Amino acid sequence: MADDEKNPAREIIADYAQTHFRYFRTAEGTVYAQRNGHPVARPIRSQGTTGSHRQELMVGMYRDGIGVFNGSALKEALDLIEALALSEDVQPVHIRVAPGFDGATWLDLGRDDGQSVRIHPTGWDILAPDPHEVCWRRTQLTGELPLPAKDTDGKGIDLLLRLCNFANAETECLAIAWLIGCLGPSVPVPAPFLTGPQGAGKSTGGRMLVRIVEGMSGDLRRAPKDEENLIAAVAAGWVTALDNLSHVTPDLSDAMCCIVTGAESVKRALFTDGDVFRVGYRRPLLLTGIDVGVIRPDLAERLLPLRLERPRVRRTEAELWAEYAEVLPVVLGSLLDLTVKVRAAEAETPTDLRMADFAHLCAQFDVATGLGALPAYRASLDDLNDDVIEGDLLAQTVLKHADTIAPGAAQRMTSTEWLHCLSRLYSGDDCRPLPKGWPTTGKVLSDRLKRLQPTLAARGVLVDTGRTSEGRYLEMTRLATSSPHEQKRML
């Protein structure tokens, strides 16, 4: 009797699997399989349509003449392999962008041969990463990128800007800085919000920016109706692009804040009573729309408005995208060249901005190129503060009351007293009714003012809370110096 006939099928499968594949687990406990010498890893329990480990195991054994085995034998073998892998070293898996050794970062080109871009302090190279350094995870959202061109002399950036309809040079600087930020796995970047009149090519411009990182299959999508589907889409790709937003609900606003700066979702694992499944995510986000109405202050600090204008000459979709696909290797090569140059630049980190990592990137960008990305970023945040104030009657009333406070002075009252004061100021002598959404209690007012603190501070009004023996209080201080908004008006 042959040796194979003496061994159970599960042992034959397990022996073949451990010979041809490397198995490891992530910090969340998910076990992945990686073909020897190949950087792409697949979860062994995946049944996805992008190619599961079960499928590649079956195909490999069939092509190598081992045989074809039934589902029970495969399940028993994978159960054993999964149990053995839980004692192996922990290693993370990455989608599209990953940190490497010696200060390098990697960009997955989505190719079957595993070729990727290694961006290091002195340049960038195209090669397959060591599986112990980088493990790529791929999904249906992982598109293929072309091999970037070498020695482009920066002409790819000009080609990209010629295809997009950005309104001015400041907007172009911020768009390029955002793309460089997308190539950094540890840099949270604000979400570009492409705005402009109808017909300005916002959706087309958004696709062009996304496809530089996600490949020609990258596209925009409508905002999901629930947070669970949004998180699933975000976790399966790198850049998430939401198209044609006309209204941002409070729940969607909170979800987008979490996407930009990072959060974790915990759900009950399927077919278990007490086990959980963790999904951590922090991804670049891109939005398009003409006007989304009222923007909440916490989201405004995480946005990057990019204004577009209507093109003077219209082109067909086929002509436009044919040219884009042709120049994409040059665009990607020029972006990688600029990324190396920007990362090598030394600049101080601005300490007054919420997205400090991106502000530091803008400062490095300015040192490397001589352009003005950081001033443009500050100006965009100032404009967003104007939008927040214009859409919030409470903020307008607070600023109106602050004008009655002497510069450098402070005024302290309980939250209930502040509510009566601001309500009387809004109603005026004609006793006009309070608007819908106006705070109804001191507690609600206190919570609203806490959310508005950064916006009001940018206009020279500080709101603070505290407690004395008599109870809690709210204190409003008008800065002695003029606010950034007043300084801008004086220039």
C-alpha positions as CSV (number, residue, x, y, z in Angstrom):
1,M,0.0,0.0,0.0
2,A,1.4,3.5,-0.9
3,D,2.4,5.8,1.8
4,D,-0.3,8.4,0.8
5,E,-3.0,5.7,1.2
6,K,-1.8,5.0,4.7
7,N,-2.1,8.6,5.9
8,P,-5.5,10.3,6.4
9,A,-6.3,13.0,3.9
10,R,-6.2,15.7,6.5
11,E,-2.5,14.9,7.3
12,I,-1.6,14.9,3.6
13,I,-3.3,18.4,3.2
14,A,-1.7,19.7,6.4
15,D,1.8,18.5,5.3
16,Y,1.4,20.1,1.9
17,A,0.1,23.3,3.4
18,Q,3.0,23.7,5.9
19,T,5.5,23.0,3.2
20,H,4.3,25.5,0.7
21,F,2.8,28.2,2.9
22,R,3.7,30.3,6.0
23,Y,1.0,30.7,8.6
24,F,0.9,33.4,11.2
25,R,-1.6,35.4,13.3
26,T,-2.4,39.0,13.8
27,A,-2.9,40.8,17.1
28,E,-6.7,40.4,16.7
29,G,-6.1,36.6,16.5
30,T,-7.0,36.1,12.8
31,V,-4.8,33.5,11.2
32,Y,-3.3,34.2,7.7
33,A,-1.6,32.1,5.1
34,Q,1.2,33.4,2.9
35,R,2.7,31.5,0.0
36,N,6.4,31.0,0.5
37,G,8.3,34.0,-0.9
38,H,5.1,36.0,-1.8
39,P,4.0,39.1,0.2
40,V,0.2,38.6,-0.2
41,A,-1.5,37.0,2.8
42,R,-5.0,35.6,2.9
43,P,-7.1,34.7,6.0
44,I,-7.5,31.0,6.1
45,R,-11.2,31.2,6.9
46,S,-12.0,33.6,4.1
47,Q,-14.6,32.5,1.5
48,G,-14.3,35.7,-0.5
49,T,-14.5,36.0,-4.2
50,T,-11.0,37.5,-4.5
51,G,-9.4,34.1,-4.0
52,S,-9.5,32.4,-0.6
53,H,-6.7,30.3,0.9
54,R,-8.9,27.2,0.7
55,Q,-9.1,27.7,-3.1
56,E,-5.4,28.3,-3.6
57,L,-4.7,25.2,-1.4
58,M,-7.0,23.0,-3.5
59,V,-5.6,24.3,-6.8
60,G,-2.0,23.9,-5.6
61,M,-2.5,20.2,-4.6
62,Y,-4.3,19.5,-7.9
63,R,-1.6,21.0,-10.1
64,D,1.2,19.3,-8.1
65,G,-0.5,15.9,-8.5
66,I,-1.3,15.4,-4.8
67,G,-5.0,14.9,-5.5
68,V,-8.4,16.3,-5.0
69,F,-9.9,16.1,-1.5
70,N,-13.4,16.6,-0.1
71,G,-14.5,19.5,2.1
72,S,-14.4,17.6,5.3
73,A,-10.7,16.7,4.9
74,L,-9.9,20.4,4.1
75,K,-11.8,21.6,7.1
76,E,-10.1,19.3,9.5
77,A,-6.7,20.2,8.0
78,L,-7.4,23.9,8.3
79,D,-8.7,23.5,11.8
80,L,-5.3,21.9,12.8
81,I,-3.3,24.6,11.0
82,E,-5.3,27.4,12.6
83,A,-4.7,25.9,16.1
84,L,-0.9,25.5,15.4
85,A,-0.7,29.1,14.0
86,L,-2.1,30.6,17.2
87,S,1.3,29.9,18.9
88,E,3.3,31.6,16.1
89,D,4.6,35.1,16.2
90,V,2.2,38.0,15.8
91,Q,2.5,40.1,12.5
92,P,0.2,42.7,11.1
93,V,-1.3,42.7,7.6
94,H,-1.7,45.9,5.6
95,I,-3.9,47.3,2.8
96,R,-2.1,49.3,0.2
97,V,0.4,51.2,2.5
98,A,2.6,49.8,5.2
99,P,5.6,50.7,7.4
100,G,8.8,48.9,6.7
101,F,12.3,48.5,8.2
102,D,14.8,51.3,8.6
103,G,12.3,54.1,8.2
104,A,11.0,52.9,4.9
105,T,7.4,52.7,3.8
106,W,5.8,50.4,1.2
107,L,3.1,50.9,-1.5
108,D,1.3,47.8,-2.8
109,L,0.9,48.0,-6.6
110,G,-1.8,45.3,-6.4
111,R,0.1,43.1,-8.9
112,D,-0.1,39.3,-9.0
113,D,3.7,39.0,-8.8
114,G,3.8,41.0,-5.6
115,Q,5.9,43.8,-6.9
116,S,5.6,46.9,-4.6
117,V,7.3,50.3,-4.1
118,R,9.7,50.7,-1.3
119,I,10.0,54.4,-0.3
120,H,13.2,54.9,1.7
121,P,15.0,58.0,2.9
122,T,17.2,58.2,-0.2
123,G,14.7,57.3,-2.9
124,W,12.3,54.6,-4.0
125,D,12.6,51.1,-5.6
126,I,10.3,48.5,-7.1
127,L,10.7,45.1,-5.6
128,A,8.8,42.3,-3.8
129,P,9.0,42.8,-0.1
130,D,10.3,40.3,2.4
131,P,7.2,38.5,3.8
132,H,8.6,39.0,7.3
133,E,8.7,42.8,6.7
134,V,5.4,43.4,5.0
135,C,2.3,41.2,4.5
136,W,-0.3,42.6,2.1
137,R,-4.0,41.9,2.5
138,R,-6.1,42.4,-0.6
139,T,-9.8,42.7,-1.2
140,Q,-12.1,43.4,-4.1
141,L,-11.3,47.1,-3.6
142,T,-7.6,46.6,-4.1
143,G,-7.0,47.7,-7.7
144,E,-3.7,47.3,-9.7
145,L,-1.4,50.3,-10.1
146,P,1.0,50.6,-13.1
147,L,4.7,50.5,-12.5
148,P,5.7,54.1,-11.7
149,A,8.1,55.8,-14.2
150,K,11.6,56.7,-13.1
151,D,13.4,60.0,-13.9
152,T,10.2,62.0,-14.5
153,D,11.8,65.3,-13.5
154,G,8.5,66.3,-11.8
155,K,6.5,66.6,-15.1
156,G,3.9,64.1,-13.8
157,I,2.6,66.7,-11.2
158,D,2.1,69.2,-14.0
159,L,0.3,66.6,-16.1
160,L,-2.1,65.8,-13.2
161,L,-2.8,69.5,-12.5
162,R,-3.6,70.1,-16.2
163,L,-6.2,67.4,-16.1
164,C,-7.9,68.7,-12.9
165,N,-9.8,71.9,-12.6
166,F,-8.4,73.3,-9.4
167,A,-9.3,76.9,-8.9
168,N,-5.9,78.3,-7.8
169,A,-2.3,77.4,-6.9
170,E,-3.1,77.1,-3.2
171,T,-5.7,74.4,-3.9
172,E,-3.2,72.6,-6.1
173,C,-0.6,72.6,-3.3
174,L,-3.0,71.2,-0.8
175,A,-4.1,68.4,-3.2
176,I,-0.5,67.3,-3.8
177,A,0.3,67.5,-0.1
178,W,-2.8,65.3,0.6
179,L,-1.6,62.7,-1.9
180,I,1.8,62.6,-0.2
181,G,0.1,62.1,3.1
182,C,-1.8,59.2,1.7
183,L,1.5,57.4,1.1
184,G,2.3,57.5,4.8
185,P,0.8,54.7,6.9
186,S,1.2,56.7,10.2
187,V,0.1,60.2,9.1
188,P,-3.6,61.0,9.6
189,V,-4.6,63.4,6.8
190,P,-7.7,65.7,6.7
191,A,-10.5,64.7,4.2
192,P,-10.4,66.7,1.0
193,F,-13.8,68.2,0.3
194,L,-14.0,69.0,-3.5
195,T,-16.4,71.8,-3.9
196,G,-17.4,74.2,-6.8
197,P,-20.2,75.1,-9.1
198,Q,-22.2,72.5,-11.0
199,G,-20.2,71.2,-13.9
200,A,-16.8,71.9,-12.3
201,G,-15.8,68.3,-12.5
202,K,-15.8,67.5,-8.8
203,S,-16.5,63.8,-9.3
204,T,-14.0,63.5,-12.1
205,G,-11.4,65.3,-10.0
206,G,-12.1,63.1,-7.1
207,R,-11.7,59.9,-9.2
208,M,-8.4,61.2,-10.5
209,L,-7.0,61.8,-7.0
210,V,-8.2,58.4,-5.7
211,R,-7.0,56.4,-8.7
212,I,-3.4,57.6,-8.2
213,V,-3.4,55.5,-5.0
214,E,-6.1,52.9,-5.7
215,G,-5.6,52.2,-9.5
216,M,-8.0,52.6,-12.4
217,S,-10.6,50.5,-10.6
218,G,-10.9,53.0,-7.8
219,D,-14.1,54.9,-7.8
220,L,-16.4,57.1,-5.8
221,R,-19.5,55.8,-3.9
222,R,-22.5,57.0,-2.3
223,A,-22.4,57.4,1.5
224,P,-23.9,54.2,3.1
225,K,-27.1,54.7,5.1
226,D,-25.7,53.1,8.3
227,E,-22.4,53.2,10.1
228,E,-21.8,49.4,9.9
229,N,-21.7,49.4,6.1
230,L,-19.5,52.5,6.0
231,I,-17.0,50.9,8.4
232,A,-17.0,47.7,6.3
233,A,-16.2,49.6,3.1
234,V,-13.5,51.7,4.9
235,A,-11.8,48.7,6.4
236,A,-11.6,46.9,3.0
237,G,-9.7,49.6,1.2
238,W,-7.3,52.5,1.7
239,V,-8.9,55.6,0.3
240,T,-12.6,56.0,0.8
241,A,-14.3,58.5,-1.5
242,L,-17.9,59.6,-0.9
243,D,-19.6,61.4,-3.9
244,N,-22.1,64.1,-4.2
245,L,-22.8,64.8,-0.5
246,S,-25.7,67.3,0.0
247,H,-26.2,66.8,3.7
248,V,-24.1,65.4,6.6
249,T,-26.1,63.9,9.4
250,P,-24.7,64.1,13.0
251,D,-24.1,60.3,12.8
252,L,-22.3,60.5,9.5
253,S,-20.3,63.5,10.7
254,D,-19.1,61.5,13.8
255,A,-18.3,58.5,11.7
256,M,-16.2,60.6,9.3
257,C,-14.3,62.1,12.2
258,C,-13.4,58.6,13.4
259,I,-12.3,57.5,9.9
260,V,-9.9,60.4,9.6
261,T,-8.2,60.2,13.1
262,G,-8.8,56.5,13.8
263,A,-11.1,54.3,15.8
264,E,-12.0,50.7,16.4
265,S,-15.2,48.8,15.9
266,V,-16.0,45.7,18.0
267,K,-18.7,43.2,17.0
268,R,-19.7,39.8,18.2
269,A,-18.0,37.1,16.2
270,L,-20.3,35.0,14.1
271,F,-21.4,31.6,15.5
272,T,-20.1,32.5,19.0
273,D,-21.8,33.6,22.3
274,G,-19.1,35.7,23.9
275,D,-16.2,36.1,21.4
276,V,-15.7,39.4,19.6
277,F,-14.3,40.6,16.3
278,R,-12.2,43.8,16.2
279,V,-11.8,46.1,13.2
280,G,-9.4,49.0,13.6
281,Y,-9.3,51.6,10.9
282,R,-7.8,55.0,10.1
283,R,-8.0,55.8,6.4
284,P,-7.7,58.7,4.0
285,L,-11.2,60.0,3.2
286,L,-12.3,62.1,0.2
287,L,-15.7,63.9,-0.3
288,T,-17.3,65.8,-3.1
289,G,-20.4,68.0,-3.2
290,I,-21.6,71.5,-4.0
291,D,-22.8,72.3,-0.4
292,V,-23.4,70.0,2.6
293,G,-25.2,72.6,4.7
294,V,-24.2,73.1,8.3
295,I,-20.8,71.6,9.2
296,R,-20.1,70.6,12.8
297,P,-17.0,72.1,14.4
298,D,-15.2,68.8,15.0
299,L,-15.6,67.7,11.4
300,A,-14.5,71.1,10.1
301,E,-11.1,70.7,11.8
302,R,-10.7,67.5,9.8
303,L,-11.7,68.8,6.4
304,L,-9.5,70.1,3.6
305,P,-11.6,72.2,1.1
306,L,-10.4,72.0,-2.5
307,R,-12.3,74.3,-4.8
308,L,-12.7,73.6,-8.5
309,E,-13.9,75.7,-11.4
310,R,-15.8,75.0,-14.5
311,P,-13.5,74.1,-17.4
312,R,-13.4,76.4,-20.4
313,V,-13.1,73.5,-22.9
314,R,-15.1,70.2,-22.4
315,R,-13.7,66.8,-23.4
316,T,-15.3,63.4,-23.7
317,E,-15.0,60.9,-20.9
318,A,-13.2,58.4,-23.2
319,E,-10.6,61.0,-24.3
320,L,-10.0,62.2,-20.8
321,W,-9.6,58.8,-19.1
322,A,-7.5,57.5,-22.0
323,E,-5.0,60.4,-21.4
324,Y,-5.2,59.9,-17.7
325,A,-4.3,56.1,-18.0
326,E,-1.5,57.0,-20.3
327,V,0.1,59.5,-17.9
328,L,-0.6,57.7,-14.6
329,P,2.8,55.9,-14.5
330,V,4.5,59.3,-14.9
331,V,2.2,60.9,-12.3
332,L,2.9,58.2,-9.8
333,G,6.6,58.4,-10.4
334,S,6.7,62.1,-9.9
335,L,4.6,61.8,-6.8
336,L,7.0,59.3,-5.3
337,D,10.0,61.5,-6.2
338,L,8.4,64.5,-4.4
339,T,7.4,62.3,-1.5
340,V,11.1,61.4,-0.9
341,K,12.1,65.0,-1.2
342,V,9.4,66.2,1.2
343,R,10.1,63.6,3.8
344,A,13.8,64.5,3.8
345,A,13.0,68.2,4.4
346,E,13.4,69.5,8.0
347,A,10.6,71.8,9.3
348,E,9.1,72.8,12.7
349,T,5.7,71.3,13.6
350,P,3.0,73.9,14.0
351,T,1.5,73.4,17.5
352,D,-1.7,75.3,17.1
353,L,-3.5,73.1,14.5
354,R,-5.6,70.0,15.3
355,M,-4.2,67.9,12.4
356,A,-0.6,68.5,13.5
357,D,0.9,65.7,11.4
358,F,-0.6,67.0,8.2
359,A,0.4,70.6,9.2
360,H,4.0,69.3,9.7
361,L,3.8,67.6,6.3
362,C,2.7,71.0,4.7
363,A,5.6,72.7,6.4
364,Q,8.0,70.1,5.0
365,F,6.3,70.5,1.6
366,D,7.0,74.2,1.7
367,V,10.6,73.8,2.6
368,A,11.1,71.2,-0.2
369,T,9.3,73.1,-3.0
370,G,9.2,76.8,-1.9
371,L,5.4,76.9,-2.2
372,G,2.8,77.8,0.4
373,A,0.9,74.8,1.5
374,L,0.9,75.6,5.2
375,P,-0.5,79.2,4.8
376,A,-3.1,77.8,2.4
377,Y,-4.0,75.1,4.9
378,R,-4.4,77.8,7.6
379,A,-6.6,79.9,5.3
380,S,-8.8,76.9,4.5
381,L,-9.4,76.2,8.2
382,D,-10.2,79.9,8.7
383,D,-12.8,79.7,5.9
384,L,-14.3,76.6,7.4
385,N,-14.6,78.4,10.8
386,D,-16.6,81.0,8.9
387,D,-18.8,78.3,7.5
388,V,-19.4,76.8,10.9
389,I,-20.3,80.2,12.4
390,E,-22.6,81.1,9.5
391,G,-24.5,77.9,10.1
392,D,-24.8,78.1,13.9
393,L,-27.0,80.8,15.4
394,L,-25.6,80.1,18.9
395,A,-22.1,80.7,17.8
396,Q,-23.2,84.0,16.2
397,T,-24.9,85.1,19.4
398,V,-21.9,84.2,21.5
399,L,-19.6,86.3,19.3
400,K,-22.1,89.1,19.5
401,H,-22.1,89.0,23.3
402,A,-18.3,88.8,23.3
403,D,-18.2,92.2,21.7
404,T,-19.6,93.7,24.9
405,I,-16.8,92.2,27.0
406,A,-13.7,94.4,27.3
407,P,-10.5,92.9,25.6
408,G,-8.6,90.8,28.1
409,A,-11.6,90.6,30.5
410,A,-13.6,87.5,31.5
411,Q,-17.2,87.0,32.4
412,R,-18.4,84.1,34.6
413,M,-21.9,82.7,35.1
414,T,-23.7,79.4,35.6
415,S,-24.8,77.6,32.4
416,T,-28.4,78.5,33.2
417,E,-27.6,82.2,33.6
418,W,-25.7,82.0,30.3
419,L,-28.7,80.4,28.6
420,H,-31.0,83.2,29.7
421,C,-28.5,85.9,28.7
422,L,-27.9,84.5,25.3
423,S,-31.6,83.8,24.7
424,R,-32.5,87.4,25.5
425,L,-29.7,88.7,23.3
426,Y,-31.0,86.6,20.4
427,S,-34.6,87.5,20.9
428,G,-33.9,91.2,21.1
429,D,-36.4,93.9,21.8
430,D,-38.9,92.4,19.3
431,C,-39.0,89.1,21.3
432,R,-38.5,87.0,18.2
433,P,-39.0,83.3,18.8
434,L,-35.9,81.1,19.5
435,P,-34.9,79.0,16.5
436,K,-35.3,75.2,16.2
437,G,-32.4,73.5,17.9
438,W,-31.7,76.3,20.3
439,P,-30.5,74.9,23.7
440,T,-33.3,74.3,26.1
441,T,-31.4,73.7,29.3
442,G,-28.1,74.9,30.8
443,K,-26.6,71.4,30.4
444,V,-27.4,71.4,26.6
445,L,-25.9,74.9,26.3
446,S,-22.7,73.8,28.1
447,D,-22.3,70.8,25.8
448,R,-22.9,72.9,22.7
449,L,-20.3,75.4,23.8
450,K,-17.8,72.7,24.4
451,R,-18.2,71.6,20.8
452,L,-17.8,75.1,19.6
453,Q,-14.7,75.9,21.7
454,P,-12.1,75.6,18.9
455,T,-14.3,77.7,16.5
456,L,-14.8,80.4,19.1
457,A,-11.1,80.4,20.1
458,A,-10.2,81.0,16.5
459,R,-12.3,84.2,16.7
460,G,-10.6,85.3,19.9
461,V,-13.2,84.1,22.4
462,L,-12.3,81.5,25.0
463,V,-15.0,79.4,26.7
464,D,-13.9,77.4,29.8
465,T,-15.7,75.5,32.5
466,G,-14.9,75.1,36.2
467,R,-16.3,74.5,39.6
468,T,-16.4,76.4,42.9
469,S,-18.0,75.7,46.3
470,E,-21.2,77.2,44.9
471,G,-21.3,74.9,41.8
472,R,-20.2,74.7,38.2
473,Y,-19.7,77.7,36.0
474,L,-19.0,78.8,32.4
475,E,-16.4,81.5,31.8
476,M,-16.1,83.5,28.6
477,T,-12.9,85.5,27.9
478,R,-12.3,87.9,25.1
479,L,-8.6,87.8,24.1
480,A,-6.8,91.1,24.3
481,T,-5.2,90.6,20.9
482,S,-7.3,90.7,17.7
483,S,-8.6,87.4,16.4
484,P,-7.1,85.8,13.3
485,H,-10.4,86.7,11.5
486,E,-10.0,90.4,12.4
487,Q,-6.3,90.4,11.4
488,K,-7.3,89.0,8.0
489,R,-9.8,91.8,7.6
490,M,-7.2,94.4,8.4
491,L,-4.7,93.2,5.8
